Amino acid sequence: INSLSYPIILFLDDLQWVDNLSLQLISSLMTDTEIRNLLFIGSYRDNEIDYIHPLTVHLNELKSKEVAIGNINITGISKEDV
């Protein structure tokens, strides 16, 4: 259903609240070598997770499997920026 001309982009927000089964599904999608042209974007509040949080554990597992993971840290908007 996807191709180089029609990639799939999956965006999930608030991953700090994600359940374990959903994390397993995301991990399966990200490690399946037959799935191509898929970009997964996930966002979470890093102040709400710690090193034993299931999301952190899954991210570390994906990194150990050499899945390319990029991080973009976004801070709050100041009054001066508005």
C-alpha positions as CSV (number, residue, x, y, z in Angstrom):
1,I,0.0,0.0,0.0
2,N,3.0,2.3,0.1
3,S,5.9,3.0,-2.2
4,L,8.7,5.4,-2.7
5,S,6.2,7.8,-4.3
6,Y,3.6,7.2,-1.6
7,P,5.3,6.6,1.7
8,I,3.4,6.1,4.9
9,I,4.0,8.6,7.8
10,L,2.6,7.5,11.1
11,F,2.5,10.1,13.9
12,L,1.6,9.2,17.4
13,D,1.4,11.8,20.2
14,D,1.6,11.5,24.0
15,L,3.7,8.3,24.0
16,Q,4.4,8.8,27.7
17,W,0.9,7.2,28.1
18,V,1.4,4.4,25.6
19,D,0.5,0.8,26.7
20,N,2.9,-2.1,26.3
21,L,1.0,-3.8,23.5
22,S,1.1,-0.6,21.4
23,L,4.9,-0.4,22.0
24,Q,5.3,-3.9,20.8
25,L,3.4,-3.1,17.7
26,I,5.5,0.0,17.0
27,S,8.7,-2.1,17.6
28,S,7.5,-4.7,15.2
29,L,6.8,-2.1,12.5
30,M,10.2,-0.5,13.0
31,T,12.2,-3.7,12.9
32,D,10.4,-5.5,10.1
33,T,12.8,-5.6,7.2
34,E,10.0,-6.1,4.7
35,I,8.3,-2.8,5.5
36,R,9.8,0.0,3.5
37,N,9.0,3.7,3.0
38,L,7.5,4.1,6.5
39,L,8.3,7.0,8.7
40,F,7.3,6.8,12.3
41,I,7.2,10.0,14.3
42,G,6.4,9.8,18.0
43,S,6.2,12.5,20.6
44,Y,6.3,12.4,24.3
45,R,6.9,14.6,27.3
46,D,10.4,13.6,28.5
47,N,9.7,15.0,31.9
48,E,7.1,12.3,32.4
49,I,9.3,9.3,31.7
50,D,12.3,7.9,33.4
51,Y,14.9,5.2,32.6
52,I,12.5,2.3,33.7
53,H,9.5,3.7,31.8
54,P,8.3,1.2,29.1
55,L,8.9,3.7,26.4
56,T,12.5,4.2,27.4
57,V,13.0,0.5,27.6
58,H,11.6,0.0,24.0
59,L,13.6,2.9,22.6
60,N,16.8,1.4,24.0
61,E,15.9,-2.0,22.6
62,L,15.3,-0.4,19.1
63,K,18.7,1.4,19.4
64,S,20.4,-1.9,20.2
65,K,18.9,-3.4,17.0
66,E,20.4,-0.4,15.1
67,V,17.0,1.2,14.2
68,A,17.7,4.8,13.2
69,I,16.2,7.0,15.9
70,G,16.5,10.8,15.9
71,N,15.6,13.2,18.7
72,I,14.3,16.7,18.5
73,N,13.9,18.5,21.8
74,I,11.2,21.2,21.9
75,T,11.0,23.6,24.8
76,G,8.1,25.8,25.9
77,I,7.4,29.0,24.0
78,S,8.4,32.1,26.0
79,K,6.2,35.3,26.1
80,E,8.9,37.1,24.1
81,D,8.5,34.5,21.3
82,V,4.7,35.1,21.0
